[in-house]
Amino acid sequence: MERSTGGVVWWGETGEFIQVNNTHCDGCGDCLRVCLGGCFALREGKAVVINLESCMECAACWYACEKGAVLYGLPKGGTGFATEYG
C-alpha cells in the first residue's frame, strides 16, 4: 500500500517500531518537539505514541531522548519513505 502527502511517499506497513518506556520517561516533551510527524503526545506526565502512520522514520525522537525512554527499531518488513526534497 502506498500513500503520499506533502512530497513524501510512504509504503508498506510501518508496524509498532517506536515505543516509550514509561519507567524512563520523565515527561520532558523533547520527543514531541522534534517529531515532524506528530507521533507523540503527553498523557499523565509521560510521552506516548499516538500515531505512527505519519512517522518520517528519522529517529529524531530517539536521538532527542536523553533518558533513553524512546525505543526505536527498524520498521516491520523494511518499510520506509522516499521524499521529493533533500
Biotite code that builds the C-alpha atoms (Angstrom):
import biotite.structure as struc

atoms = struc.array([
    struc.Atom([0.000, 0.000, 0.000], chain_id="A", res_id=1, res_name="MET", atom_name="CA", element="C"),
    struc.Atom([1.404, 3.389, -0.986], chain_id="A", res_id=2, res_name="GLU", atom_name="CA", element="C"),
    struc.Atom([0.241, 6.794, 0.214], chain_id="A", res_id=3, res_name="ARG", atom_name="CA", element="C"),
    struc.Atom([1.535, 10.275, -0.493], chain_id="A", res_id=4, res_name="SER", atom_name="CA", element="C"),
    struc.Atom([1.234, 13.603, 1.273], chain_id="A", res_id=5, res_name="THR", atom_name="CA", element="C"),
    struc.Atom([3.201, 16.833, 1.007], chain_id="A", res_id=6, res_name="GLY", atom_name="CA", element="C"),
    struc.Atom([6.018, 15.475, -1.152], chain_id="A", res_id=7, res_name="GLY", atom_name="CA", element="C"),
    struc.Atom([6.555, 12.356, 0.979], chain_id="A", res_id=8, res_name="VAL", atom_name="CA", element="C"),
    struc.Atom([5.606, 8.829, -0.061], chain_id="A", res_id=9, res_name="VAL", atom_name="CA", element="C"),
    struc.Atom([5.188, 6.021, 2.479], chain_id="A", res_id=10, res_name="TRP", atom_name="CA", element="C"),
    struc.Atom([4.878, 2.380, 1.522], chain_id="A", res_id=11, res_name="TRP", atom_name="CA", element="C"),
    struc.Atom([4.223, -0.890, 3.328], chain_id="A", res_id=12, res_name="GLY", atom_name="CA", element="C"),
    struc.Atom([3.135, -1.404, 6.887], chain_id="A", res_id=13, res_name="GLU", atom_name="CA", element="C"),
    struc.Atom([5.022, 0.624, 9.476], chain_id="A", res_id=14, res_name="THR", atom_name="CA", element="C"),
    struc.Atom([4.222, -1.647, 12.436], chain_id="A", res_id=15, res_name="GLY", atom_name="CA", element="C"),
    struc.Atom([4.918, -0.560, 16.005], chain_id="A", res_id=16, res_name="GLU", atom_name="CA", element="C"),
    struc.Atom([8.621, 0.194, 15.691], chain_id="A", res_id=17, res_name="PHE", atom_name="CA", element="C"),
    struc.Atom([8.634, 3.098, 18.174], chain_id="A", res_id=18, res_name="ILE", atom_name="CA", element="C"),
    struc.Atom([7.660, 2.650, 21.802], chain_id="A", res_id=19, res_name="GLN", atom_name="CA", element="C"),
    struc.Atom([8.098, 4.637, 25.011], chain_id="A", res_id=20, res_name="VAL", atom_name="CA", element="C"),
    struc.Atom([9.472, 3.031, 28.164], chain_id="A", res_id=21, res_name="ASN", atom_name="CA", element="C"),
    struc.Atom([7.398, 4.774, 30.848], chain_id="A", res_id=22, res_name="ASN", atom_name="CA", element="C"),
    struc.Atom([9.827, 3.879, 33.622], chain_id="A", res_id=23, res_name="THR", atom_name="CA", element="C"),
    struc.Atom([12.479, 6.040, 31.937], chain_id="A", res_id=24, res_name="HIS", atom_name="CA", element="C"),
    struc.Atom([10.250, 8.825, 30.565], chain_id="A", res_id=25, res_name="CYS", atom_name="CA", element="C"),
    struc.Atom([10.294, 11.990, 32.673], chain_id="A", res_id=26, res_name="ASP", atom_name="CA", element="C"),
    struc.Atom([7.736, 13.838, 30.541], chain_id="A", res_id=27, res_name="GLY", atom_name="CA", element="C"),
    struc.Atom([10.190, 16.467, 29.253], chain_id="A", res_id=28, res_name="CYS", atom_name="CA", element="C"),
    struc.Atom([8.485, 16.504, 25.837], chain_id="A", res_id=29, res_name="GLY", atom_name="CA", element="C"),
    struc.Atom([11.675, 16.548, 23.758], chain_id="A", res_id=30, res_name="ASP", atom_name="CA", element="C"),
    struc.Atom([10.303, 13.753, 21.552], chain_id="A", res_id=31, res_name="CYS", atom_name="CA", element="C"),
    struc.Atom([7.183, 15.844, 20.859], chain_id="A", res_id=32, res_name="LEU", atom_name="CA", element="C"),
    struc.Atom([9.225, 18.898, 19.905], chain_id="A", res_id=33, res_name="ARG", atom_name="CA", element="C"),
    struc.Atom([11.463, 17.113, 17.389], chain_id="A", res_id=34, res_name="VAL", atom_name="CA", element="C"),
    struc.Atom([8.858, 14.827, 15.797], chain_id="A", res_id=35, res_name="CYS", atom_name="CA", element="C"),
    struc.Atom([7.820, 16.199, 12.405], chain_id="A", res_id=36, res_name="LEU", atom_name="CA", element="C"),
    struc.Atom([5.057, 13.612, 12.111], chain_id="A", res_id=37, res_name="GLY", atom_name="CA", element="C"),
    struc.Atom([3.243, 14.494, 15.335], chain_id="A", res_id=38, res_name="GLY", atom_name="CA", element="C"),
    struc.Atom([3.571, 10.928, 16.556], chain_id="A", res_id=39, res_name="CYS", atom_name="CA", element="C"),
    struc.Atom([3.748, 11.704, 20.285], chain_id="A", res_id=40, res_name="PHE", atom_name="CA", element="C"),
    struc.Atom([1.586, 13.237, 22.997], chain_id="A", res_id=41, res_name="ALA", atom_name="CA", element="C"),
    struc.Atom([1.948, 13.730, 26.749], chain_id="A", res_id=42, res_name="LEU", atom_name="CA", element="C"),
    struc.Atom([-0.542, 11.839, 28.859], chain_id="A", res_id=43, res_name="ARG", atom_name="CA", element="C"),
    struc.Atom([-0.426, 11.818, 32.627], chain_id="A", res_id=44, res_name="GLU", atom_name="CA", element="C"),
    struc.Atom([3.044, 13.365, 32.505], chain_id="A", res_id=45, res_name="GLY", atom_name="CA", element="C"),
    struc.Atom([4.547, 10.740, 30.186], chain_id="A", res_id=46, res_name="LYS", atom_name="CA", element="C"),
    struc.Atom([5.136, 10.589, 26.432], chain_id="A", res_id=47, res_name="ALA", atom_name="CA", element="C"),
    struc.Atom([3.007, 8.151, 24.475], chain_id="A", res_id=48, res_name="VAL", atom_name="CA", element="C"),
    struc.Atom([2.993, 7.190, 20.809], chain_id="A", res_id=49, res_name="VAL", atom_name="CA", element="C"),
    struc.Atom([-0.334, 8.278, 19.329], chain_id="A", res_id=50, res_name="ILE", atom_name="CA", element="C"),
    struc.Atom([0.236, 7.804, 15.596], chain_id="A", res_id=51, res_name="ASN", atom_name="CA", element="C"),
    struc.Atom([2.957, 6.072, 13.601], chain_id="A", res_id=52, res_name="LEU", atom_name="CA", element="C"),
    struc.Atom([1.292, 6.464, 10.207], chain_id="A", res_id=53, res_name="GLU", atom_name="CA", element="C"),
    struc.Atom([2.830, 9.931, 9.774], chain_id="A", res_id=54, res_name="SER", atom_name="CA", element="C"),
    struc.Atom([6.259, 8.896, 11.115], chain_id="A", res_id=55, res_name="CYS", atom_name="CA", element="C"),
    struc.Atom([9.184, 10.074, 8.966], chain_id="A", res_id=56, res_name="MET", atom_name="CA", element="C"),
    struc.Atom([11.385, 7.256, 10.362], chain_id="A", res_id=57, res_name="GLU", atom_name="CA", element="C"),
    struc.Atom([14.116, 9.803, 11.070], chain_id="A", res_id=58, res_name="CYS", atom_name="CA", element="C"),
    struc.Atom([14.735, 8.597, 14.660], chain_id="A", res_id=59, res_name="ALA", atom_name="CA", element="C"),
    struc.Atom([14.926, 12.216, 15.890], chain_id="A", res_id=60, res_name="ALA", atom_name="CA", element="C"),
    struc.Atom([12.772, 11.201, 18.873], chain_id="A", res_id=61, res_name="CYS", atom_name="CA", element="C"),
    struc.Atom([15.263, 8.503, 19.810], chain_id="A", res_id=62, res_name="TRP", atom_name="CA", element="C"),
    struc.Atom([18.226, 10.886, 19.473], chain_id="A", res_id=63, res_name="TYR", atom_name="CA", element="C"),
    struc.Atom([16.494, 13.652, 21.430], chain_id="A", res_id=64, res_name="ALA", atom_name="CA", element="C"),
    struc.Atom([15.527, 11.486, 24.407], chain_id="A", res_id=65, res_name="CYS", atom_name="CA", element="C"),
    struc.Atom([18.342, 11.879, 26.916], chain_id="A", res_id=66, res_name="GLU", atom_name="CA", element="C"),
    struc.Atom([16.632, 9.460, 29.336], chain_id="A", res_id=67, res_name="LYS", atom_name="CA", element="C"),
    struc.Atom([16.609, 6.600, 26.822], chain_id="A", res_id=68, res_name="GLY", atom_name="CA", element="C"),
    struc.Atom([12.831, 6.254, 27.081], chain_id="A", res_id=69, res_name="ALA", atom_name="CA", element="C"),
    struc.Atom([12.194, 6.155, 23.339], chain_id="A", res_id=70, res_name="VAL", atom_name="CA", element="C"),
    struc.Atom([12.754, 2.695, 21.943], chain_id="A", res_id=71, res_name="LEU", atom_name="CA", element="C"),
    struc.Atom([13.316, 2.797, 18.185], chain_id="A", res_id=72, res_name="TYR", atom_name="CA", element="C"),
    struc.Atom([13.601, -0.231, 15.933], chain_id="A", res_id=73, res_name="GLY", atom_name="CA", element="C"),
    struc.Atom([13.534, -0.804, 12.214], chain_id="A", res_id=74, res_name="LEU", atom_name="CA", element="C"),
    struc.Atom([10.067, -0.678, 10.671], chain_id="A", res_id=75, res_name="PRO", atom_name="CA", element="C"),
    struc.Atom([8.361, -4.034, 10.272], chain_id="A", res_id=76, res_name="LYS", atom_name="CA", element="C"),
    struc.Atom([9.064, -5.525, 6.870], chain_id="A", res_id=77, res_name="GLY", atom_name="CA", element="C"),
    struc.Atom([11.727, -2.963, 5.978], chain_id="A", res_id=78, res_name="GLY", atom_name="CA", element="C"),
    struc.Atom([9.227, -0.213, 5.194], chain_id="A", res_id=79, res_name="THR", atom_name="CA", element="C"),
    struc.Atom([10.309, 3.347, 4.732], chain_id="A", res_id=80, res_name="GLY", atom_name="CA", element="C"),
    struc.Atom([9.630, 6.561, 2.915], chain_id="A", res_id=81, res_name="PHE", atom_name="CA", element="C"),
    struc.Atom([11.003, 8.495, -0.008], chain_id="A", res_id=82, res_name="ALA", atom_name="CA", element="C"),
    struc.Atom([10.832, 12.253, -0.424], chain_id="A", res_id=83, res_name="THR", atom_name="CA", element="C"),
    struc.Atom([10.993, 14.554, -3.391], chain_id="A", res_id=84, res_name="GLU", atom_name="CA", element="C"),
    struc.Atom([13.081, 17.025, -1.422], chain_id="A", res_id=85, res_name="TYR", atom_name="CA", element="C"),
    struc.Atom([16.583, 16.785, 0.063], chain_id="A", res_id=86, res_name="GLY", atom_name="CA", element="C"),
])
